[in-house]
Amino acid sequence: MILRSHSTRISSKEQIENSSTVIRRVIFYRFQGDPSSTSPPKATLAPQAQHPDSTFIVRTDAPWRKEARKAGLGWTAKASSTPVMCQKRPVHHVSSALLAEGLAAREALLFCRDRGMDRIHLELDSSQLIKVIQQEEPIIEIHGVLADILHFSKSLFVFFSCSWIPRNLNLVADSLSKEALCMGEDVIAFT
């Protein structure tokens, strides 16, 4: 339960409804643009490169809480002709931030596989994970997760690429992952 203005209480259900509304608005403005604005949006969905038709742009993020060894995974998938698909989930027993980012990428690729998506461009704000994936660089810390990502990228998809994006273009996945990190926790906020 959250306390607001010293005496007004917000139930957990209201809190969830409010956060869902915020996420829906962020998604709408991120991918559709502000309807009151006449100028085109400044950021495009895939600023780095041109991709084959019907390629899904998949963005992931994963904040990590060291003390709790917990991470929140969040990802979005969007092709030019489809609505944005969003997912989130918390995971426990995560030993590092890099592992959390790798788990988010792996879960997003499994999500794509389960929905029959076969052209994927993965965008991450973790330059370290991008380097590891692109160079197929073995790192003991994420060995199993990296092996899965590389296997999926070579065997499940007709087209696969990945690139780094700045955090300010990854706001939806960032919001989802932070919400997932807080799932199941009691929160008290004083305003």
C-alpha positions as CSV (number, residue, x, y, z in Angstrom):
1,M,0.0,0.0,0.0
2,I,1.3,3.5,-0.8
3,L,0.6,6.6,1.3
4,R,0.0,9.8,-0.6
5,S,-0.2,13.3,0.9
6,H,0.2,12.0,4.5
7,S,-3.4,10.6,4.7
8,T,-4.7,9.4,1.4
9,R,-4.0,5.7,0.7
10,I,-3.7,4.1,-2.7
11,S,-4.5,0.4,-2.9
12,S,-2.2,-2.0,-4.7
13,K,-4.8,-2.5,-7.4
14,E,-4.9,1.3,-8.1
15,Q,-1.1,1.3,-8.1
16,I,-1.0,-1.4,-10.7
17,E,-3.6,0.3,-12.8
18,N,-1.7,3.6,-12.6
19,S,1.6,2.1,-13.6
20,S,-0.1,0.2,-16.5
21,T,-1.6,3.5,-17.7
22,V,1.8,5.1,-17.6
23,I,3.5,2.3,-19.5
24,R,0.7,2.4,-22.2
25,R,1.3,6.1,-22.6
26,V,5.0,5.7,-22.9
27,I,4.6,3.0,-25.5
28,F,2.1,5.1,-27.4
29,Y,4.3,8.2,-27.5
30,R,7.5,6.2,-28.2
31,F,6.2,4.4,-31.2
32,Q,3.2,6.5,-32.4
33,G,4.3,10.0,-31.5
34,D,2.4,12.7,-29.8
35,P,-0.9,13.2,-31.6
36,S,-1.0,16.9,-30.7
37,S,2.4,17.4,-32.4
38,T,2.6,18.3,-36.1
39,S,6.3,17.7,-36.4
40,P,7.7,14.1,-37.0
41,P,9.2,12.3,-34.1
42,K,12.9,12.9,-33.6
43,A,13.8,9.3,-32.8
44,T,13.1,6.6,-35.3
45,L,12.4,3.0,-34.3
46,A,15.6,1.6,-35.9
47,P,18.1,4.5,-36.3
48,Q,21.2,2.4,-37.0
49,A,20.5,0.5,-40.1
50,Q,18.0,-0.6,-42.7
51,H,16.6,-4.1,-42.1
52,P,14.7,-6.6,-44.4
53,D,11.0,-6.2,-44.6
54,S,9.0,-7.5,-41.6
55,T,12.0,-7.4,-39.3
56,F,11.1,-7.1,-35.7
57,I,13.0,-4.6,-33.7
58,V,13.5,-6.1,-30.3
59,R,14.7,-3.9,-27.4
60,T,15.6,-5.3,-24.0
61,D,16.7,-4.0,-20.6
62,A,17.4,-5.5,-17.2
63,P,18.2,-3.6,-14.0
64,W,19.9,-5.7,-11.4
65,R,19.7,-5.5,-7.6
66,K,23.0,-6.9,-6.2
67,E,21.8,-7.3,-2.5
68,A,18.8,-9.3,-3.5
69,R,20.4,-11.0,-6.5
70,K,17.3,-10.1,-8.4
71,A,16.7,-8.7,-11.9
72,G,13.8,-7.3,-13.7
73,L,13.6,-8.3,-17.4
74,G,11.7,-6.2,-19.9
75,W,11.5,-6.3,-23.7
76,T,9.5,-4.9,-26.6
77,A,9.1,-6.2,-30.1
78,K,7.8,-4.2,-33.0
79,A,7.7,-4.5,-36.8
80,S,6.5,-1.8,-39.1
81,S,3.1,-3.2,-39.6
82,T,2.4,-4.6,-36.0
83,P,1.5,-3.1,-32.7
84,V,4.2,-3.0,-30.0
85,M,4.4,-6.2,-28.0
86,C,5.7,-5.8,-24.4
87,Q,6.7,-8.3,-21.8
88,K,8.3,-8.2,-18.3
89,R,9.2,-10.6,-15.6
90,P,11.3,-10.7,-12.4
91,V,14.1,-13.3,-12.0
92,H,16.0,-14.4,-8.9
93,H,19.5,-15.7,-8.2
94,V,21.1,-13.4,-10.8
95,S,24.8,-12.9,-10.0
96,S,25.7,-9.9,-12.2
97,A,24.3,-7.0,-14.2
98,L,25.8,-8.6,-17.4
99,L,24.0,-11.8,-16.7
100,A,20.7,-9.9,-16.2
101,E,21.1,-8.2,-19.6
102,G,21.9,-11.6,-21.2
103,L,18.8,-13.2,-19.6
104,A,16.6,-10.4,-20.9
105,A,18.0,-10.9,-24.4
106,R,17.5,-14.6,-24.2
107,E,13.9,-14.3,-23.0
108,A,13.1,-11.8,-25.7
109,L,14.5,-14.2,-28.4
110,L,12.4,-17.0,-26.9
111,F,9.4,-14.7,-27.0
112,C,10.0,-14.1,-30.7
113,R,10.5,-17.7,-31.4
114,D,7.2,-18.6,-29.7
115,R,5.4,-16.1,-31.9
116,G,6.9,-17.2,-35.2
117,M,9.0,-14.1,-35.7
118,D,11.9,-15.1,-37.9
119,R,13.6,-11.7,-38.7
120,I,15.1,-10.1,-35.6
121,H,17.2,-7.0,-35.0
122,L,18.1,-6.9,-31.3
123,E,18.8,-3.5,-29.8
124,L,20.5,-3.3,-26.4
125,D,21.9,-0.5,-24.3
126,S,24.6,-2.8,-22.9
127,S,27.7,-2.2,-25.1
128,Q,29.4,-5.0,-23.2
129,L,26.8,-7.6,-24.1
130,I,26.6,-6.4,-27.7
131,K,30.4,-6.9,-28.0
132,V,30.2,-10.4,-26.5
133,I,27.4,-11.4,-28.9
134,Q,29.0,-9.9,-32.0
135,Q,32.5,-11.3,-31.3
136,E,31.1,-14.6,-29.8
137,E,33.5,-13.9,-27.0
138,P,33.3,-16.6,-24.3
139,I,32.8,-15.2,-20.8
140,I,32.4,-17.6,-18.0
141,E,30.0,-15.4,-16.1
142,I,27.4,-15.7,-18.9
143,H,28.6,-18.8,-20.7
144,G,25.3,-20.7,-20.8
145,V,23.1,-17.7,-21.6
146,L,25.5,-16.5,-24.3
147,A,25.5,-20.0,-25.9
148,D,21.7,-20.0,-26.0
149,I,21.7,-16.5,-27.6
150,L,24.2,-17.5,-30.3
151,H,22.4,-20.8,-30.9
152,F,19.0,-19.0,-31.3
153,S,20.5,-16.4,-33.6
154,K,21.9,-19.0,-36.0
155,S,19.2,-21.6,-35.9
156,L,15.9,-20.0,-35.2
157,F,15.9,-16.9,-37.3
158,V,16.1,-16.2,-41.1
159,F,17.7,-12.8,-40.3
160,F,19.4,-11.8,-37.0
161,S,21.5,-8.7,-36.2
162,C,22.1,-6.7,-33.0
163,S,23.3,-3.2,-32.2
164,W,23.7,-0.8,-29.4
165,I,21.2,2.0,-28.7
166,P,21.4,4.8,-26.3
167,R,19.3,4.5,-23.1
168,N,17.0,7.4,-24.1
169,L,15.8,5.3,-27.1
170,N,15.2,2.3,-24.8
171,L,12.7,3.9,-22.4
172,V,9.8,1.4,-22.8
173,A,12.0,-1.7,-22.1
174,D,13.6,0.2,-19.3
175,S,10.3,1.0,-17.7
176,L,9.0,-2.5,-18.1
177,S,12.2,-4.0,-16.6
178,K,12.1,-1.6,-13.6
179,E,8.5,-2.5,-13.0
180,A,9.4,-6.2,-13.1
181,L,12.2,-5.7,-10.6
182,C,9.6,-4.3,-8.2
183,M,7.0,-7.0,-8.7
184,G,6.1,-8.7,-5.5
185,E,7.6,-6.1,-3.3
186,D,5.8,-3.9,-0.8
187,V,6.4,-0.2,-1.6
188,I,5.8,2.8,0.6
189,A,6.3,6.2,-0.9
190,F,6.0,9.4,1.0
191,T,5.2,12.5,-1.1
